[in-house]
Amino acid sequence: MLSRPDRSLRWDVLEQHVDEACFLWTQWQAALDSPTQVMSEVAEGPEQRLRAHLDAIVAGGRRVAERLLKPALEGEDEERIRVAGYCLLAEGEGADVDLVLRHFAEAGEPLRPCLRQALQLSERPGLSRALHPLLGTSDVPLLRAVLEVHGFRRTHPGPVLQGLISTASAQLRAAALQSARHWPLEVESAVVLRALSSSEPQEHLAALSVGLVLDHAGAWSTCTRSIGDSGPIGELSRLALACRGEARDVEALRQLLVVPALRRDALWALGFSGRKVAAEDSLHWMNDAVHAGVAAEAFCAITGLALAGPLTKARDEEIDLAEDLPPSLDEKLPLPVPDAVDAWWSQERKNFQRDGRYLNGKVHSRERLVEAFESTSMRRRHVLALELAYRSRGNQQVETRDFSHMQRRQLQQMRH
């Protein structure tokens, strides 16, 4: 693009780079929740291609910024705003950090989240300091977005965090507590306990998030009470108890299998418990046309079985999962042949202790948990990150929606 003798830019090629970057960013985000792909496949697929197009746009310099990127910020195309914001934050002659921050501050829904993600993923040095003036805003949605950027980037927002945790506004307290899960020692036990009884759902959820990282007794009690609830509190409670993996937690999750509305969520959670009894429950539900895929996923996560070849069968196109399940990616999961899986399990069952806890067929441990981030499916990694945060009291946290090289850097630090 820049090697032509006259150094002129090929605008048709640059436009194509922008279009491809927009498309691939959306593809990459979808891949982060894939039930079948692992990190290396995503990193070497949509992510690598996305970053190549972004680099090409940034290499165009000031003229590209003026002609393609800055006008995009003025529009309403969410994909182009996200790409433009990221490229204008990158180091180079076309950079304009102040412009991106101004649009970030002035934008509303649904455009601000596009720029928030660009800020979260940007590797520009000093960007967090540039965000500092926005921490003084009275705009609650903006302040929440700024705190989300700081949390994602693991850059402490400073003394303002403590002030927001104790503010009179429930919405601001919720935003501060949600951010504080990255710095849990900033939150006193009494604050968590008070927030857990809040009538503001966002504050309640934020308090539960940080309380679990702190191993707060009140947070675990909330999970036990809320295990059968619908909504975000119930979902987090089920996953947290599964990650704790104690016998009483697993038994409580198993009881939800008889509740049709919660059966899918119970199977999903049980796959993180690592327990032999959960694997056997999952094997039973492989005979159910609606839940066979997620049941097999849970079974494999515990036992380490690779579901492929003669262990799988074609999906019956006449079964409309959408009628029985909430929108999900379950329909992309391979379907098991229950009798074949049962035959495999009859040979392997003896290698699993009833009181043990297993991850991908091996005895569960912190080291095994860290290793699993490379080998487990993308959508399961988000829950593994929760367990790692809980077990380390917040000292080991992986941002599973960051670029792969940043995640691997975080994981490498945990191995030492």
DAKA-V697674 format. One record per run of one state. SS is the DSSP state (alpha for helix, beta for strand, coil for the rest). FROM is the first residue (numbers start at 1). LEN is the number of residues. If there is no record, write none. Layout:
# DAKA-V697674
SS;FROM;LEN  SS;FROM;LEN
This chain:
# DAKA-V697674
coil;1;10  alpha;11;21  coil;32;7  alpha;39;21  coil;60;1  alpha;61;14  coil;75;3  alpha;78;12  coil;90;7  alpha;97;10  coil;107;5  alpha;112;10  coil;122;5  alpha;127;10  coil;137;3  alpha;140;14  coil;154;6  alpha;160;6  coil;166;4  alpha;170;17  coil;187;2  alpha;189;8  coil;197;4  alpha;201;13  coil;214;3  alpha;217;10  coil;227;4  alpha;231;14  coil;245;2  alpha;247;12  coil;259;1  alpha;260;11  coil;271;5  alpha;276;10  coil;286;6  alpha;292;12  coil;304;5  alpha;309;3  beta;312;2  coil;314;7  alpha;321;3  coil;324;6  alpha;330;3  coil;333;2  beta;335;2  coil;337;1  alpha;338;14  coil;352;6  beta;358;2  coil;360;2  beta;362;2  coil;364;2  alpha;366;10  coil;376;2  alpha;378;14  coil;392;12  alpha;404;11  coil;415;2
